[in-house]
Amino acid sequence: MITMPAEWEKQRAVLLSFPHEKTDWHDPDNPADLEASLSPFIRIAQAIAYGEAVYIICKEKEKIANMFCSTRNMTFIEIPTNDTWIRDYGYISIKENDEVKLLDFTFDGWGGKFEASLDNAVNTALHQKGYLGTTPLEHIDFVLEGGSIESDGEGTILTTSTCLCNPNRNGGISKKEIEEKLRTYLGAQRVLWLDHGYLSGDDTDSHIDTLARFVNKTTIMYVKCEDTKDEHYEALQKMEAQLKNFTTAEGKPYTLIPLPMCEAKYNNENERLPATYANFLITNDALIYPTYDDKNDTKVGEIFKEVFPDREIIPVNCLRLIEQGGSLHCSTMQIVY
């Protein structure tokens, strides 16, 4: 029997991949910008290390390690990378007959938008270095990004048709064909497809982890837009309506918890950035969520405190992350026990 554990299940470690001068985070005209870009990654690593191990993939491990006051629970590993969004090229953990197995799906830079050959080789390199011990690794010739799927740990996968059915991933195969792949590799017993919802400035073709997230097997948190003048209003209203029609495996409606839409954030070229509070990370002892110097930052923290009363609620400013197209959850990938 195969299952894909939910994010709230016990984790062995979390992977991060840090920016370096060969990534888009580096501005040759402003070298200091790279060091400033490291700040949210350092903060995320510290928040995770509060309760579990962190594997930090980087270009120069001694240089990165010296940026921390404490490196407790941190391991620094030198592996070449193109970018930092390890949620989408890191291992996807499953359990096969209660034994952990790591899956290495193909990563194509979100449909060929960006060079990704080094990122696509990270899982093999990390496994060969022995950091995962004898945990088996399977390479799969199928494009699938970790940010594109949500699991309730009991056979239900939540995803978006805009991403998984996109011709730029696997040639635009049908929902039925994708469901068969998810059944084979992740043990999916059913797939809930969201056909609406997007974020302006998002390069992922609407990853589910920017829009709606399982927080337990009967509850989904999602982004809600209440501003009728916002460009996202109509699409997110349709997404909410679809969520209200979803039912659990037992046939009951899900408990839905809305997260407020962040105020519009823009870069220096006046392009809207994909700010979302849905891009949070659940760890063994904490709920780590992104903030954006926004009026809703504190309100969202209070929502998380109600939903996760037994976890430390830790905010991390992710304005710099969304300038590069992702946020907190996109920067991490958990490995389960």
Legacy VTK file of the C-alpha trace (Angstrom):
# vtk DataFile Version 3.0
C-alpha trace
ASCII
DATASET POLYDATA
POINTS 337 float
0.000 0.000 0.000
1.249 3.472 -0.938
0.365 6.751 0.811
1.655 10.302 0.568
1.903 11.594 4.154
0.275 14.910 5.013
2.542 17.821 5.872
1.470 17.766 9.530
2.775 14.216 9.996
6.133 13.594 11.675
9.061 14.960 9.703
12.655 13.817 9.628
14.024 17.034 8.132
13.254 19.972 5.854
15.288 20.829 2.765
16.206 24.401 1.802
18.256 25.699 -1.118
20.026 29.032 -0.648
20.628 31.783 -3.238
24.124 32.280 -4.674
25.765 34.453 -7.301
24.817 32.063 -10.144
21.086 32.425 -9.436
18.627 35.150 -10.424
18.888 36.469 -6.867
22.236 38.033 -7.766
22.273 41.489 -9.345
25.754 42.183 -10.803
25.080 45.917 -10.499
24.198 45.553 -6.821
26.236 42.755 -5.171
24.869 43.630 -1.727
21.407 42.599 -2.923
22.380 38.930 -2.796
23.317 39.159 0.877
20.010 40.900 1.613
18.221 38.115 -0.254
19.691 35.546 2.111
17.904 37.099 5.086
14.496 35.373 4.687
16.190 32.035 4.016
18.213 32.362 7.207
15.071 33.222 9.144
13.169 30.257 7.677
16.033 27.895 8.507
16.155 29.161 12.086
12.405 28.738 12.490
12.524 25.146 11.247
15.588 24.259 13.333
13.536 25.203 16.377
12.134 21.664 16.269
13.800 19.539 13.606
16.734 19.053 11.280
17.359 21.361 8.330
19.422 20.370 5.294
20.681 23.537 3.610
21.858 23.134 0.029
24.281 25.897 -0.868
27.306 26.859 -2.945
29.765 27.616 -0.112
28.802 25.913 3.117
31.324 27.613 5.412
30.274 31.056 4.192
26.582 30.286 4.746
27.131 28.615 8.108
28.971 31.707 9.374
25.822 33.766 8.786
24.041 31.975 11.636
24.406 32.690 15.343
23.635 29.020 15.971
23.747 26.097 13.559
21.967 23.645 15.852
19.939 21.122 13.808
21.489 22.459 10.574
23.528 20.587 7.982
25.142 22.499 5.100
25.571 20.617 1.821
27.338 21.873 -1.305
25.371 20.967 -4.450
25.067 23.081 -7.635
21.635 24.626 -8.237
19.877 26.902 -10.705
17.423 28.355 -8.206
16.010 28.089 -4.695
12.474 26.681 -5.091
13.165 23.227 -3.714
9.478 22.545 -3.042
9.227 21.851 -6.741
12.380 19.834 -7.384
13.010 18.235 -3.983
12.035 14.708 -3.028
8.379 13.839 -2.620
8.102 11.479 0.346
5.741 8.524 0.286
5.253 5.476 2.446
5.127 2.080 0.801
3.994 -0.621 3.203
4.828 1.813 6.041
8.409 2.276 4.820
9.560 5.709 3.618
10.495 6.017 -0.036
11.725 9.135 -1.841
10.424 9.967 -5.305
12.441 12.055 -7.757
10.023 13.347 -10.369
11.214 15.282 -13.412
11.461 19.054 -12.952
11.351 21.155 -16.134
11.443 24.704 -14.761
7.653 25.099 -14.613
7.043 24.135 -18.200
10.381 25.218 -19.642
10.178 28.810 -18.378
13.606 28.627 -16.700
16.815 26.598 -16.920
16.511 23.716 -14.454
19.086 21.041 -15.296
21.053 21.530 -12.069
17.904 21.643 -9.924
16.691 18.462 -11.595
19.915 16.721 -10.493
19.818 17.766 -6.822
17.932 14.744 -5.502
20.385 12.295 -7.037
23.394 14.248 -5.753
21.979 14.529 -2.237
21.166 10.830 -2.111
24.629 9.864 -3.412
26.236 11.926 -0.659
24.530 9.663 1.869
22.498 12.230 3.787
19.348 10.134 3.451
21.017 6.933 4.579
19.516 3.804 3.056
16.123 5.383 2.307
15.288 4.151 -1.218
15.060 6.637 -4.087
13.039 6.156 -7.274
13.510 8.326 -10.372
10.296 8.929 -12.299
10.040 10.138 -15.885
7.016 12.331 -15.228
6.893 16.066 -14.546
5.412 16.786 -11.120
6.228 19.614 -8.713
5.743 19.382 -4.965
3.942 22.728 -4.843
1.323 21.466 -7.272
-0.162 18.828 -4.956
-1.648 18.698 -1.460
-2.220 15.430 0.419
-4.498 14.745 3.383
-2.383 11.689 4.256
-5.305 9.349 3.674
-5.472 9.058 -0.092
-6.941 12.414 -1.173
-4.900 14.717 -3.403
-5.906 18.353 -3.941
-4.525 20.033 -7.066
-5.245 22.418 -9.945
-6.068 21.509 -13.519
-4.333 24.665 -14.769
-0.986 23.258 -13.682
-1.170 19.493 -13.952
-3.082 19.470 -17.265
-0.923 22.200 -18.789
0.630 21.178 -22.153
3.975 22.560 -20.924
4.324 19.789 -18.315
3.545 16.357 -19.744
2.151 17.288 -23.133
-1.242 18.218 -21.747
-2.473 14.758 -20.803
-5.994 14.321 -19.449
-7.195 14.424 -15.863
-7.896 10.703 -16.067
-4.325 9.955 -17.170
-2.884 12.181 -14.433
-5.083 10.548 -11.809
-3.689 7.182 -12.851
-0.138 8.497 -12.353
-1.033 9.917 -8.938
-2.630 6.613 -8.004
0.432 4.636 -9.101
3.107 6.809 -7.495
1.360 8.544 -4.579
-1.367 6.038 -3.743
-4.094 8.572 -4.542
-7.537 7.111 -4.034
-9.225 10.253 -5.303
-8.207 13.631 -6.714
-9.956 16.936 -6.040
-9.443 19.263 -9.001
-9.637 23.038 -8.653
-10.341 24.549 -12.058
-10.281 28.197 -10.955
-7.938 30.504 -9.080
-4.605 32.123 -9.845
-2.165 34.739 -8.586
-0.815 37.502 -10.793
2.963 37.229 -11.120
3.007 33.486 -10.430
5.181 31.429 -12.801
3.847 28.042 -11.661
0.552 28.007 -13.589
-1.418 28.095 -10.330
0.246 25.792 -7.834
-2.175 24.594 -5.203
0.133 25.727 -2.371
-0.491 29.348 -3.344
-4.273 28.944 -3.233
-5.646 26.200 -0.954
-4.115 23.892 1.652
-5.162 20.922 3.773
-4.556 21.580 7.478
-6.195 18.328 8.594
-8.156 15.655 6.780
-11.448 17.561 7.034
-10.273 21.191 6.802
-8.983 23.346 3.947
-7.546 26.858 4.283
-7.816 28.981 1.155
-7.229 32.471 -0.187
-10.384 34.604 -0.267
-10.676 37.865 -2.194
-13.379 40.288 -1.064
-12.355 43.296 -3.135
-14.641 43.339 -6.185
-12.154 45.622 -7.965
-9.242 43.222 -7.529
-8.282 41.347 -10.686
-8.418 38.051 -8.775
-11.943 38.505 -7.436
-13.915 36.536 -10.022
-11.486 33.617 -10.288
-11.142 33.250 -6.521
-14.911 33.455 -6.049
-15.277 30.561 -8.476
-12.538 28.673 -6.616
-14.360 29.186 -3.319
-17.604 27.900 -4.833
-15.826 24.788 -6.047
-14.263 24.207 -2.620
-17.734 24.403 -1.073
-18.850 21.586 -3.355
-15.965 19.295 -2.406
-16.644 16.567 0.151
-14.399 14.402 2.305
-13.922 10.697 1.646
-16.834 10.173 4.046
-19.069 12.406 1.920
-19.189 15.388 4.297
-18.442 19.014 3.331
-15.001 20.273 4.240
-14.558 22.854 6.961
-13.298 25.864 5.018
-11.147 28.557 6.633
-10.569 31.661 4.494
-7.288 33.539 4.541
-7.492 37.209 3.552
-6.085 38.334 0.252
-2.899 40.305 0.694
-2.938 43.906 -0.483
-1.441 44.264 -3.947
2.368 44.308 -3.895
4.447 45.472 -6.856
8.078 45.335 -7.946
10.139 48.229 -9.301
8.701 47.623 -12.789
5.178 48.001 -11.364
4.434 44.320 -11.938
2.157 42.693 -9.378
3.812 40.104 -7.144
2.250 36.755 -6.054
1.776 37.489 -2.353
-0.252 34.772 -0.616
-0.730 33.676 2.984
-1.539 30.137 1.818
2.181 29.509 1.286
2.809 28.495 4.911
4.861 25.548 6.205
3.817 23.040 8.857
6.756 21.569 10.805
6.959 19.233 13.787
6.627 22.008 16.355
5.718 25.132 14.418
3.554 26.793 11.807
5.738 29.175 9.834
3.868 31.679 7.700
4.831 34.458 5.281
4.257 38.141 5.982
4.463 41.034 3.547
4.434 44.263 5.602
0.687 44.090 5.118
-2.297 45.146 7.228
-3.425 41.493 7.317
-0.144 40.013 8.626
-1.248 40.031 12.274
-4.799 38.921 11.479
-3.481 35.885 9.635
-1.242 35.023 12.571
-4.287 34.959 14.846
-6.082 32.635 12.436
-3.152 30.248 12.500
-3.060 30.317 16.309
-6.664 29.115 16.391
-6.083 26.361 13.846
-2.722 25.190 15.260
-2.988 25.712 19.042
-0.238 23.162 19.771
2.358 24.680 17.452
4.534 27.754 17.712
3.315 30.348 15.199
6.303 31.994 13.539
6.039 34.828 10.975
8.765 35.421 8.381
8.852 38.475 6.155
8.770 37.166 2.577
8.605 40.353 0.530
11.989 39.552 -0.981
10.844 36.038 -1.884
7.816 37.162 -3.876
10.054 39.502 -5.873
11.510 36.282 -7.290
8.105 34.669 -7.787
7.727 32.377 -4.784
7.200 32.465 -1.054
7.889 30.494 2.121
6.429 27.077 1.324
7.979 27.178 -2.140
11.408 27.487 -0.486
11.134 24.273 1.538
10.474 20.544 1.213
9.888 18.177 4.100
11.127 14.594 4.348
9.048 12.301 6.540
9.956 9.523 8.932
LINES 1 338
337 0 1 2 3 4 5 6 7 8 9 10 11 12 13 14 15 16 17 18 19 20 21 22 23 24 25 26 27 28 29 30 31 32 33 34 35 36 37 38 39 40 41 42 43 44 45 46 47 48 49 50 51 52 53 54 55 56 57 58 59 60 61 62 63 64 65 66 67 68 69 70 71 72 73 74 75 76 77 78 79 80 81 82 83 84 85 86 87 88 89 90 91 92 93 94 95 96 97 98 99 100 101 102 103 104 105 106 107 108 109 110 111 112 113 114 115 116 117 118 119 120 121 122 123 124 125 126 127 128 129 130 131 132 133 134 135 136 137 138 139 140 141 142 143 144 145 146 147 148 149 150 151 152 153 154 155 156 157 158 159 160 161 162 163 164 165 166 167 168 169 170 171 172 173 174 175 176 177 178 179 180 181 182 183 184 185 186 187 188 189 190 191 192 193 194 195 196 197 198 199 200 201 202 203 204 205 206 207 208 209 210 211 212 213 214 215 216 217 218 219 220 221 222 223 224 225 226 227 228 229 230 231 232 233 234 235 236 237 238 239 240 241 242 243 244 245 246 247 248 249 250 251 252 253 254 255 256 257 258 259 260 261 262 263 264 265 266 267 268 269 270 271 272 273 274 275 276 277 278 279 280 281 282 283 284 285 286 287 288 289 290 291 292 293 294 295 296 297 298 299 300 301 302 303 304 305 306 307 308 309 310 311 312 313 314 315 316 317 318 319 320 321 322 323 324 325 326 327 328 329 330 331 332 333 334 335 336
